[in-house]
Amino acid sequence: MEADEGEEGGGGGGRPGGGCGCRGVRSCLACEAAAAAAAPPPQESANFVYCPLTGFAVGEQQSEFAGWAFPFPGVVLLEDFISAEEEREMVELMDQNAWKPSQSGRRKQDYGPKVNFKKRKLKVGDFSGLPGFSREIVARMRRYPVLQDFSPVEQCNLDYDPERGSAIDPHWDDGWLWGEHLVSLNLLSDTVLSMSFDSEESLQLFPAGLPKSGQMHSPESLDGSQGSQPHKGLGRNTTNGGTVRPSSARTAPSKEVAVAIHLPRRSLVVLHGPARHRWKHAIYRKHITSRRICVTFRELSAEFSPGGEQKELGEKLLETALTFQGTPV
């Protein structure tokens, strides 16, 4: 989920004197200091907040969209997916292996095939499977209907630290190799997944306190899985203790809309459908306040699945992945 496909399969690089893994337009505090940059990249402020209880994006109290909401399908947020003890053990095992410099102030550990996304080529290379500590995590995922057929073929651990200016710019994950579901486990600290919609379309907004019949959905009806309780401050927007009820319909240019998905520590988030394919996702510096590790799991696309043109290669990759005997590549 939180990866640039041109980076995660290839590695290496970095700006001269930067001491980092940044290339192209991406940057971190180290390379900006080396280049005497005037300012860090711009960071959008969210004007909507995702409510996992309803499946709606709700207008922020202080924004021009207060009192308005719109459906935001394709997100499943599972709080406390692992225990504090499991988190401690996972991080200790990760830290026994080397972390490689990555772009935008992150560090990474890859468990997956070697990929060139621009040329659409991949090979097994040194890939020996997902790490052993992920076996139970994958089995637990499959207990939820939205992930009951999920078979990850790649795991990417990303280490974020505020002192390095860690972040990831708005992007879509590749759709040639990676499939429908993007799954990330958020470790060590809370953060925010920022969603943006770069389109000329308009979004239909609804009064936040007066959803029409059938338009407010529970997490179960959206994704067939149990959702979490909403983040504090989510839900209906109120003024003086009453529900805000704008009197007329409204639309908003999608380019003006930014949605914040609050990710608690040890939570699991799944993106699929519109949240996977239409909305870009990002992690901004301002939302990294202490060390944070993101563990992202990806499945194969249809091209590498049964019936696809490269099904044989896909079968080989999946068989290797699910041995759970891997080391970082």
Backbone torsions as a table, in degrees:
resi	resn	phi	psi	omega
1	MET	NA	-58.8	-176.7
2	GLU	-93.4	71.8	-178.9
3	ALA	-154.2	149.8	172.2
4	ASP	-97.1	121.5	-170.5
5	GLU	-64.6	-25.9	176.3
6	GLY	-69.6	-18.0	-176.7
7	GLU	-96.7	-47.2	-165.9
8	GLU	-67.7	-23.3	179.0
9	GLY	-91.8	-15.3	-171.4
10	GLY	-112.8	-44.3	179.9
11	GLY	71.6	-175.7	176.2
12	GLY	77.4	-174.9	174.3
13	GLY	91.6	-151.0	-176.2
14	GLY	107.9	149.4	-179.8
15	ARG	-80.0	145.2	179.7
16	PRO	-56.3	127.9	177.6
17	GLY	78.8	-2.5	-176.3
18	GLY	-83.3	-25.2	-178.9
19	GLY	63.3	34.5	-175.8
20	CYS	-145.0	-175.5	179.8
21	GLY	-108.5	15.9	-175.0
22	CYS	-74.6	144.0	174.8
23	ARG	-141.4	161.4	176.4
24	GLY	62.0	-131.7	-176.1
25	VAL	-86.8	-8.2	-176.7
26	ARG	-76.7	153.0	-177.6
27	SER	-154.3	160.0	173.4
28	CYS	-134.2	179.5	-178.2
29	LEU	-63.5	-34.9	-178.2
30	ALA	-65.1	-49.6	-177.0
31	CYS	-74.9	-27.3	176.0
32	GLU	-67.9	-39.4	177.4
33	ALA	-64.9	-40.5	-179.7
34	ALA	-65.3	-33.3	-178.9
35	ALA	-93.8	2.0	-178.1
36	ALA	54.9	45.3	-179.5
37	ALA	-65.3	145.4	-177.5
38	ALA	-76.0	-33.1	-175.6
39	ALA	-159.4	154.1	175.7
40	PRO	-71.2	168.2	178.9
41	PRO	-58.5	150.7	178.8
42	PRO	-63.2	148.7	179.0
43	GLN	-129.5	121.3	-178.1
44	GLU	-71.3	148.4	172.7
45	SER	-98.3	131.6	-178.6
46	ALA	-70.6	137.7	174.2
47	ASN	-110.8	-0.1	171.6
48	PHE	-133.3	153.0	176.8
49	VAL	-126.7	132.0	-179.9
50	TYR	-73.1	133.3	177.6
51	CYS	-109.5	106.9	-177.5
52	PRO	-66.9	-18.6	179.5
53	LEU	-72.3	-34.4	-176.0
54	THR	-109.6	-20.7	-174.5
55	GLY	79.4	13.7	178.7
56	PHE	-107.1	152.8	166.9
57	ALA	-94.2	124.0	-171.4
58	VAL	-111.2	133.8	-178.6
59	GLY	-58.8	134.4	177.5
60	GLU	-63.3	147.4	-177.2
61	GLN	-57.0	-41.2	-174.5
62	GLN	-92.8	5.3	-179.0
63	SER	-97.0	169.9	178.1
64	GLU	-68.6	-11.5	-178.2
65	PHE	-101.4	12.8	176.0
66	ALA	-56.5	133.1	-179.1
67	GLY	92.0	-0.2	-179.2
68	TRP	-122.4	157.2	-179.8
69	ALA	-154.0	164.1	174.6
70	PHE	-149.7	152.8	-179.7
71	PRO	-63.4	138.9	178.9
72	PHE	-129.9	76.0	-176.2
73	PRO	-77.1	162.5	175.6
74	GLY	95.2	14.9	178.4
75	VAL	-124.6	130.2	170.0
76	VAL	-124.3	124.8	-179.7
77	LEU	-119.1	119.6	-178.2
78	LEU	-116.2	108.4	-179.0
79	GLU	-78.5	153.2	178.5
80	ASP	51.7	45.9	-178.5
81	PHE	-67.0	-32.3	173.3
82	ILE	-126.0	164.2	179.9
83	SER	-85.6	167.3	177.1
84	ALA	-61.9	-37.4	179.0
85	GLU	-67.4	-41.3	177.7
86	GLU	-64.1	-40.2	177.6
87	GLU	-60.6	-46.5	-179.3
88	ARG	-59.7	-44.7	-178.7
89	GLU	-65.7	-40.9	-180.0
90	MET	-62.8	-46.0	-177.6
91	VAL	-66.5	-39.2	177.2
92	GLU	-60.8	-42.0	178.7
93	LEU	-66.7	-40.3	177.3
94	MET	-60.9	-44.3	-175.2
95	ASP	-71.5	-8.6	173.4
96	GLN	-76.2	-17.9	176.5
97	ASN	-104.3	158.1	-179.1
98	ALA	-70.5	143.0	171.4
99	TRP	-99.8	129.3	-179.9
100	LYS	-95.0	142.0	175.9
101	PRO	-59.5	138.3	178.1
102	SER	-127.2	-175.4	-177.5
103	GLN	-77.4	159.9	173.9
104	SER	55.1	38.6	173.4
105	GLY	75.7	12.8	178.3
106	ARG	-97.3	165.1	168.6
107	ARG	-122.0	155.8	-172.6
108	LYS	-140.9	159.2	168.0
109	GLN	-136.5	122.1	-177.6
110	ASP	-106.7	134.8	169.4
111	TYR	-124.5	90.5	-177.4
112	GLY	-178.1	176.6	179.6
113	PRO	-70.1	160.4	175.4
114	LYS	-81.8	125.4	-170.7
115	VAL	-129.5	137.8	167.4
116	ASN	-114.9	100.9	-174.3
117	PHE	-71.3	-32.1	-179.8
118	LYS	-66.3	-41.0	180.0
119	LYS	-91.9	-4.8	-178.8
120	ARG	54.7	55.7	176.7
121	LYS	-130.9	145.4	175.4
122	LEU	-150.6	157.8	176.8
123	LYS	-148.5	156.2	-177.0
124	VAL	-63.9	-41.3	178.3
125	GLY	57.6	-130.0	-179.1
126	ASP	-92.7	9.0	-178.0
127	PHE	-63.6	122.3	-177.9
128	SER	-120.4	9.7	176.8
129	GLY	118.7	171.9	174.2
130	LEU	-72.3	158.3	-179.4
131	PRO	-69.2	154.3	-177.8
132	GLY	-59.3	-33.8	-176.5
133	PHE	-70.6	-8.9	-179.8
134	SER	-91.0	-8.1	-178.2
135	ARG	-57.1	-49.9	-179.4
136	GLU	-68.0	-34.4	179.0
137	ILE	-63.2	-45.4	179.7
138	VAL	-64.8	-42.0	178.7
139	ALA	-61.6	-38.5	179.5
140	ARG	-67.6	-38.9	177.8
141	MET	-55.9	-41.5	-172.8
142	ARG	-71.7	-4.8	175.2
143	ARG	-76.6	-13.6	-179.9
144	TYR	-98.6	133.5	-176.1
145	PRO	-52.9	-37.1	-178.2
146	VAL	-65.0	-21.4	-177.6
147	LEU	-121.5	17.7	-173.9
148	GLN	-64.9	-25.3	178.2
149	ASP	-108.8	15.1	-175.5
150	PHE	-75.9	122.8	178.8
151	SER	-126.9	93.8	-176.6
152	PRO	-69.0	139.7	178.4
153	VAL	-115.0	-5.1	179.5
154	GLU	-147.9	141.8	173.6
155	GLN	-130.1	129.9	178.2
156	CYS	-124.9	118.9	175.0
157	ASN	-95.2	126.0	179.4
158	LEU	-120.8	128.4	-177.5
159	ASP	-104.6	120.2	-179.3
160	TYR	-108.2	140.5	177.8
161	ASP	-145.9	131.8	-178.6
162	PRO	-62.8	-28.1	-179.0
163	GLU	-69.9	-20.3	176.3
164	ARG	-97.6	-2.2	-177.2
165	GLY	68.8	35.9	-175.2
166	SER	-63.6	139.6	-179.3
167	ALA	-169.1	174.8	168.8
168	ILE	-146.1	128.6	-176.6
169	ASP	-68.7	161.3	176.7
170	PRO	-57.0	132.9	-176.8
171	HIS	-161.8	163.5	166.5
172	TRP	-105.0	141.6	171.8
173	ASP	-73.4	149.9	-177.1
174	ASP	-54.0	143.2	178.6
175	GLY	-110.6	-6.0	177.6
176	TRP	-74.4	-45.9	-177.5
177	LEU	-98.8	-41.3	-173.9
178	TRP	-90.5	144.1	-173.2
179	GLY	-90.1	-153.6	-167.6
180	GLU	-70.5	-39.2	-172.3
181	HIS	-104.4	128.5	171.9
182	LEU	-110.4	125.2	-172.1
183	VAL	-125.5	127.7	-179.2
184	SER	-132.5	137.2	175.5
185	LEU	-106.0	125.6	-174.4
186	ASN	-100.1	116.7	-173.7
187	LEU	-117.0	151.8	169.4
188	LEU	77.5	-28.8	178.6
189	SER	-159.5	157.7	173.8
190	ASP	-70.3	153.8	173.1
191	THR	-154.6	-173.0	-179.7
192	VAL	-131.7	129.2	172.1
193	LEU	-92.8	117.4	-174.6
194	SER	-98.5	126.1	-175.8
195	MET	-110.8	137.4	178.2
196	SER	-138.8	154.0	-173.2
197	PHE	-126.5	98.2	-175.2
198	ASP	-87.5	83.6	-175.2
199	SER	-151.4	161.1	176.6
200	GLU	-86.9	-2.8	-178.0
201	GLU	-68.2	161.8	173.4
202	SER	-108.8	145.1	178.4
203	LEU	-99.9	134.0	177.2
204	GLN	-81.7	122.8	179.8
205	LEU	-102.8	152.0	179.4
206	PHE	-126.7	149.1	174.9
207	PRO	-56.3	127.9	-173.0
208	ALA	-63.8	-31.4	-177.5
209	GLY	-93.0	-4.1	-176.8
210	LEU	-133.1	62.9	177.3
211	PRO	-64.8	142.3	176.8
212	LYS	-71.4	157.6	-179.0
213	SER	-54.9	127.6	177.5
214	GLY	86.9	-5.5	-177.0
215	GLN	-93.1	-23.5	174.5
216	MET	-90.7	121.0	-175.6
217	HIS	-115.1	145.3	170.1
218	SER	-78.7	160.3	176.5
219	PRO	-56.6	-32.5	-179.9
220	GLU	-63.8	-42.5	-177.4
221	SER	-73.8	-26.3	178.5
222	LEU	-76.2	-44.1	-170.1
223	ASP	-131.3	-1.3	179.6
224	GLY	71.7	23.7	-179.4
225	SER	-142.1	159.1	-179.1
226	GLN	-74.8	126.3	178.4
227	GLY	-91.3	-177.6	-179.8
228	SER	-104.1	171.5	174.7
229	GLN	-70.7	149.0	-178.2
230	PRO	-66.7	154.2	175.8
231	HIS	-63.7	147.9	-180.0
232	LYS	-54.9	133.6	178.6
233	GLY	94.1	-5.9	179.2
234	LEU	-87.0	174.3	178.5
235	GLY	102.1	-142.5	-175.7
236	ARG	-74.8	142.5	175.4
237	ASN	-87.7	134.0	-176.7
238	THR	-128.8	153.4	174.3
239	THR	-131.2	124.3	-179.0
240	ASN	55.0	36.6	176.1
241	GLY	84.0	-4.1	-179.1
242	GLY	-110.2	161.1	-179.6
243	THR	-76.4	133.0	176.4
244	VAL	-73.7	125.8	-176.9
245	ARG	-133.6	82.3	177.9
246	PRO	-57.9	147.7	-169.8
247	SER	-90.8	-12.5	-175.9
248	SER	-130.1	159.8	177.8
249	ALA	-70.3	161.2	-176.7
250	ARG	-153.3	148.6	171.5
251	THR	-122.8	161.8	178.9
252	ALA	-138.9	136.1	173.9
253	PRO	-59.0	129.8	-175.3
254	SER	-60.8	-29.0	179.6
255	LYS	-66.7	-18.8	-179.4
256	GLU	-92.7	1.2	-174.3
257	VAL	-106.2	130.9	173.5
258	ALA	-132.4	130.8	-175.6
259	VAL	-114.1	130.1	177.2
260	ALA	-98.7	126.2	172.2
261	ILE	-108.1	109.5	-178.9
262	HIS	-75.6	124.4	-179.0
263	LEU	-109.3	103.9	176.9
264	PRO	-67.9	157.7	174.7
265	ARG	-57.4	135.8	179.4
266	ARG	69.8	18.2	176.5
267	SER	-92.1	157.9	175.8
268	LEU	-115.0	132.9	177.8
269	VAL	-122.2	137.4	178.2
270	VAL	-118.4	129.1	172.4
271	LEU	-112.0	132.0	175.9
272	HIS	-154.1	171.9	179.4
273	GLY	58.6	-136.7	-177.5
274	PRO	-59.0	-37.3	-179.9
275	ALA	-66.9	-23.1	178.9
276	ARG	-88.3	-43.6	-168.7
277	HIS	-102.9	-23.5	-175.3
278	ARG	-107.9	-35.8	-178.3
279	TRP	-95.7	133.9	172.4
280	LYS	-79.9	153.0	176.3
281	HIS	-126.0	152.9	-176.2
282	ALA	-152.3	160.3	169.0
283	ILE	-125.8	117.9	-177.3
284	TYR	-93.4	154.9	-178.8
285	ARG	-55.2	-39.8	-175.2
286	LYS	-64.5	-15.0	179.7
287	HIS	-100.5	7.7	173.5
288	ILE	-110.5	99.8	-175.5
289	THR	-104.3	-15.9	175.3
290	SER	-156.0	176.6	-177.3
291	ARG	-54.6	136.6	179.7
292	ARG	-141.2	135.4	175.8
293	ILE	-117.1	130.1	175.2
294	CYS	-109.0	126.1	176.6
295	VAL	-109.6	107.4	-176.1
296	THR	-106.5	132.4	178.2
297	PHE	-112.6	138.4	179.6
298	ARG	-130.0	145.1	176.4
299	GLU	-106.1	168.9	-177.9
300	LEU	-81.1	151.4	175.8
301	SER	-77.7	175.0	-178.9
302	ALA	-61.1	-32.4	-178.5
303	GLU	-61.6	-28.5	-177.3
304	PHE	-107.3	9.7	-179.1
305	SER	-105.2	169.3	179.1
306	PRO	-49.7	128.4	-176.5
307	GLY	93.3	-11.6	-179.5
308	GLY	-86.4	166.4	-176.6
309	GLU	-63.6	-30.6	-178.4
310	GLN	-116.7	40.9	-176.8
311	LYS	-63.8	-34.3	-179.0
312	GLU	-64.6	-43.5	177.6
313	LEU	-64.4	-40.7	178.4
314	GLY	-60.7	-42.4	178.6
315	GLU	-61.5	-40.6	-179.9
316	LYS	-65.3	-44.8	-179.9
317	LEU	-63.0	-43.8	-177.9
318	LEU	-67.9	-39.8	177.5
319	GLU	-60.6	-42.0	177.9
320	THR	-65.5	-46.2	-176.5
321	ALA	-57.4	-44.3	-171.2
322	LEU	-86.7	12.0	166.7
323	THR	-74.7	-22.6	-178.3
324	PHE	53.3	44.3	178.3
325	GLN	-124.0	21.4	-170.7
326	GLY	-82.4	159.7	169.9
327	THR	-126.9	156.7	-177.9
328	PRO	-59.2	141.8	-179.9
329	VAL	-101.1	NA	NA
